[in-house]
Amino acid sequence: MYLGVEVLHDLPHHTIHIASDYQKNLDEIENQHVLSADPSFYIQNACVTDSSLAPQGQSTLYVLVPVTHQHPNVDWSKEAPAFRENVLDHVDKLGLSDLRRRIRFEKIVTPDDWDSSYEVHNEATFNMAHNFNQMLHKRPNNRFEDLDGVYLVGGGTHPGSGPPVIYESARITIRLIAADLGPVSAKASRPSHSSATR
Ligand SMILES: Cc1cc2nc3c(=O)[nH]c(=O)nc-3n(C[C@H](O)[C@H](O)[C@H](O)COP(=O)(O)OP(=O)(O)OC[C@H]3O[C@@H](n4cnc5c(N)ncnc54)[C@H](O)[C@@H]3O)c2cc1C
């Protein structure tokens, strides 16, 4: 949920709210594939760090609510409005009272949207599973195994998803390319004016 609100809340940049029954919340996400009445969520109140993100005195809020991937148990076209109300009720309890009335802009992205609008297959926004069975060395290698001269980089390859690890993926891939092809200086790889016009 991306919100533009007409006030700057007294909330830290990062806030994580854990459901009172966290085990149940995880079970509802992973096994039962239903929306939790008491969800966990993360709120980013970025304007306390960078006030240029919104007009003076106003702010942006980003609310991330972990939910099940697409499943017949959840029809987002029907359930999204009630789930929005539920999430806002919980957010209110963190001291952001009257938030609904102060929302000037709102965009909600559900698992349906990841698939239909953003073409993320199976809404796998973290690519393969974000667990030890599919992380690190269990992810595809950075050097393509079946085709010479093809390299992989990013969240879907070794070592895994999330920008800090993805930067490492880029470093590993570039090292492999340099080892295979030899380092190419920026100058040497750029066509000279005369060769470009020939
Ligand atoms: C809601 C959400 C919250 C997240 N929170 C966190 C977090 O808190 N911490 C964290 O570490 N990670 C988080 N992640 C995961 C993180 O965002 C991803 O792991 C990371 O962005 C993947 O980077 P990437 O470079 O591999 O791919 P992407 O960032 O997806 O970049 C791929 C790019 O390629 C472009 N592209 C695709 N196809 C083509 C094409 N045919 N031609 C040209 N361009 C193309 C796309 O438009 C895109 O810009 C989150 C992800 C989501 C969705």
The ligand as a Tripos MOL2 file, in Angstrom:
@<TRIPOS>MOLECULE
LIG
   53    58     1     0     0
SMALL
NO_CHARGES

@<TRIPOS>ATOM
      1 C1          6.9790   -5.5310   -2.3410 C.3       1 LIG1
      2 C2          8.4300   -5.9190   -2.3000 C.ar      1 LIG1
      3 C3          9.1760   -5.6390   -1.1790 C.ar      1 LIG1
      4 C4         10.5180   -5.9830   -1.1430 C.ar      1 LIG1
      5 N1         11.2300   -5.6620   -0.0360 N.ar      1 LIG1
      6 C5         12.5410   -5.9460   -0.0020 C.ar      1 LIG1
      7 C6         13.3350   -5.5630    1.1250 C.ar      1 LIG1
      8 O1         12.8390   -4.9690    2.0830 O.2       1 LIG1
      9 N2         14.6450   -5.8900    1.1350 N.ar      1 LIG1
     10 C7         15.2240   -6.5380    0.0900 C.ar      1 LIG1
     11 O2         16.4350   -6.7960    0.1380 O.2       1 LIG1
     12 N3         14.5230   -6.9020   -1.0160 N.ar      1 LIG1
     13 C8         13.1940   -6.6240   -1.0780 C.ar      1 LIG1
     14 N4         12.4580   -6.9760   -2.1690 N.ar      1 LIG1
     15 C9         13.1060   -7.7800   -3.2240 C.3       1 LIG1
     16 C10        13.8900   -6.9190   -4.1920 C.3       1 LIG1
     17 O3         13.1150   -5.8050   -4.6110 O.3       1 LIG1
     18 C11        14.2530   -7.7680   -5.4280 C.3       1 LIG1
     19 O4         14.9360   -8.9300   -4.9850 O.3       1 LIG1
     20 C12        15.1320   -6.9850   -6.3910 C.3       1 LIG1
     21 O5         14.5230   -5.7780   -6.8140 O.3       1 LIG1
     22 C13        15.4200   -7.8160   -7.6390 C.3       1 LIG1
     23 O6         16.3780   -7.1130   -8.3920 O.3       1 LIG1
     24 P1         16.7450   -7.5360   -9.8500 P.3       1 LIG1
     25 O7         17.7230   -6.5370  -10.3350 O.co2     1 LIG1
     26 O8         17.1100   -8.9850   -9.9100 O.co2     1 LIG1
     27 O9         15.3730   -7.4320  -10.6410 O.3       1 LIG1
     28 P2         14.4060   -6.1790  -10.8040 P.3       1 LIG1
     29 O10        14.6120   -5.1480   -9.7380 O.co2     1 LIG1
     30 O11        13.0460   -6.7780  -10.9890 O.co2     1 LIG1
     31 O12        14.9290   -5.5360  -12.1570 O.3       1 LIG1
     32 C14        14.6620   -6.1180  -13.4040 C.3       1 LIG1
     33 C15        14.4810   -4.9820  -14.3880 C.3       1 LIG1
     34 O13        14.4340   -5.5300  -15.6980 O.3       1 LIG1
     35 C16        13.4100   -4.8730  -16.4010 C.3       1 LIG1
     36 N5         12.9840   -5.7720  -17.4840 N.ar      1 LIG1
     37 C17        12.2620   -6.9070  -17.3920 C.ar      1 LIG1
     38 N6         12.0910   -7.4530  -18.5910 N.ar      1 LIG1
     39 C18        12.7260   -6.6530  -19.4720 C.ar      1 LIG1
     40 C19        12.9210   -6.6960  -20.8740 C.ar      1 LIG1
     41 N7         12.4380   -7.6890  -21.6250 N.pl3     1 LIG1
     42 N8         13.6470   -5.7080  -21.4540 N.ar      1 LIG1
     43 C20        14.1670   -4.7010  -20.7140 C.ar      1 LIG1
     44 N9         14.0200   -4.6100  -19.3540 N.ar      1 LIG1
     45 C21        13.3150   -5.5760  -18.7660 C.ar      1 LIG1
     46 C22        12.3240   -4.6210  -15.3800 C.3       1 LIG1
     47 O14        11.4750   -3.5760  -15.8120 O.3       1 LIG1
     48 C23        13.1660   -4.2220  -14.1660 C.3       1 LIG1
     49 O15        13.4540   -2.8390  -14.1310 O.3       1 LIG1
     50 C24        11.1210   -6.6390   -2.2500 C.ar      1 LIG1
     51 C25        10.3530   -6.9170   -3.3820 C.ar      1 LIG1
     52 C26         9.0270   -6.5620   -3.4040 C.ar      1 LIG1
     53 C27         8.2360   -6.8390   -4.6510 C.3       1 LIG1
@<TRIPOS>BOND
     1     1     2 1
     2     2     3 ar
     3     2    52 ar
     4     3     4 ar
     5     4     5 ar
     6     4    50 ar
     7     5     6 ar
     8     6     7 ar
     9     6    13 1
    10     7     8 2
    11     7     9 ar
    12     9    10 ar
    13    10    11 2
    14    10    12 ar
    15    12    13 ar
    16    13    14 ar
    17    14    15 1
    18    14    50 ar
    19    15    16 1
    20    16    17 1
    21    16    18 1
    22    18    19 1
    23    18    20 1
    24    20    21 1
    25    20    22 1
    26    22    23 1
    27    23    24 1
    28    24    25 2
    29    24    26 1
    30    24    27 1
    31    27    28 1
    32    28    29 2
    33    28    30 1
    34    28    31 1
    35    31    32 1
    36    32    33 1
    37    33    34 1
    38    33    48 1
    39    34    35 1
    40    35    36 1
    41    35    46 1
    42    36    37 ar
    43    36    45 ar
    44    37    38 ar
    45    38    39 ar
    46    39    40 ar
    47    39    45 ar
    48    40    41 1
    49    40    42 ar
    50    42    43 ar
    51    43    44 ar
    52    44    45 ar
    53    46    47 1
    54    46    48 1
    55    48    49 1
    56    50    51 ar
    57    51    52 ar
    58    52    53 1
@<TRIPOS>SUBSTRUCTURE
     1 LIG1         1 GROUP 0 **** ****
